[in-house]
Amino acid sequence: HISSVNHAVVDAVLMQAQLQGEKYEINWSVEGTLSESIFITDFDLCTMFSNLLSNAVEACAKVQGRNRQIRLEIRDMQDILIIELENSVDEPVDIPVIGEMTTKKDKENHGYGVRNIQETVRKYGGKMEFENREGNCFRIRLRFENL
């Protein structure tokens, strides 16, 4: 079933990612909503979520077996926005080189996803954290404060 975060632009990106992920039998968990009056522009939300979700679907596609999961949690509290995305991985992510490289063959046109997210986070004075979690799970956490 297709999830909603109550924001037309992000819902469209989320729907596309969920449809793309169907062929990999990914289990989705989506919690939370975005207020329509969010302080991040639709363009920047689209950039951020499309890169986050396509990276997560891509990572899940490499996982063997049926344990492919993506968990998106959004906490939109007045002046603080937290976006957490966890996804299954086939092996722990080499965190120090995230955004520096790509595993794709066509290196010229890839490897920009994380950098696009980093630029958006920087633009809004946010913070971004990466973490390898137990059970072959990778987590990215974005935090924005609208000061």
N, C-alpha and C positions, 0 to 999 in steps of 0.2 A: 504494500500500500504506500502511496506517495505521501510524504510528510509535508507539513507547512510550518513556517516560522512567522507567519502573519505579516510578511513583507513581500510584495509582488515580485520585485527584482530578484531577491535571494531565493524565493520559492521557485522561480523559473530555473535558476542555476541548480538548485537542489533537485528539482524534478529531472533535469537532464542527467545529472550525476547518478541518480537512482536508476533511471532507465538504462544508462550505460553500464551500470553495475549488475543489472539483472543477469547477464550472460555468465557472470562469475558467482552467482548465487550468494551475494553479499547480504548479511543481516544488518539492517540499519536500526539505529536508535537515535531519535532526534527529540531533544527536550528544549523547551524555552521558546521565547518569541522576541522579535525585534519591534520596538515601537516605530510607528510610521514617521515620527519626528526625530529619528536618530541623527546624531550630529555628523555622521559620515555620509558622504555623497553616494548616490545610487551607483555611479560609475566605480567608485573605490570599493564599495561593498561587492559589486559584481566581480571586479578584479580579484579581490581577496578570496571570496568564496569559490570562484571558479578554479583558481589555482589550488586552494586547500583541498577541495573535493576531487579534482581530477588527479592530484597526487595520491590521495587516499585510495581512490578506485584502482589506480595503477599499481600501488603497493599491494593491495588485496589480490589483484589478478595474479600476482607471482606466488601467492601462498598456496601450498599443496593441501589437498583434502578439503574439508567443508568448513573449516573454522575461519571464515572470512567475515570480519565485522568492522563496521564504521559507527562510531558514536560521536554525535555532534551535540554539544550542550552550549546554549546561549543564556547568559545571565545579563539582562539589560536592566540595570537599576539606576534610575534617574541620571546621575553623572558618571557612572562607571559601567563599562561594557566588557564582559569577559566572554571570549569564544574559546571553547576547548574542542579539539578534534582528536579522537583516538582511532587508530586503525591497525588491523593486523599487518604484520610484516613477516617475510620469510626468514630474516635475520636482523639483529640489531642494527640500527642506523648509525653510520659514522657521523655523529653530531658535529665535530669540529669542521667538517668540510661541507655541511649543508649549504646550498646556495652557491658553492664554488664549482660544482661539477654536475654532470648528468650521467646516468647509466645508459642513456639511449645512444644508438649508433650515430644518428644525425646530430652531432655535437653543435654544429653551427646554429641550428634552429631550436635547440632545447637547453634546459638548465636555467631558464629565466623565471620559472614559477615561484620558487622560494624568494628570489630577489624581488619579484613584483610584490609579494606579500610584505617583505622587509621594508620596501620603499613606502608602501601604504601605511604600515605601522609607524615608521619614522615620521611621515607627513603629519600624523595626528598625535605625535609624542607618546606613542604607546610602547608596550614592552612585549617581547616575544620570547617564549621559552620552549625548548625541546627536551623531551625525556624518553628514554627507552624504559618501558615498564615490563614487569614480569609477564611471562606467557606470550612472548613475541608480539608485543604491542608498542606502538610508537604514539607519543602524544605531543601535540603542539598546542600551546596556550597563548592567546593574545589578550592583552589587557589595555583598555583605553580609558582615560579619564578626561571628561569634558570640563576643563577648568575655566 
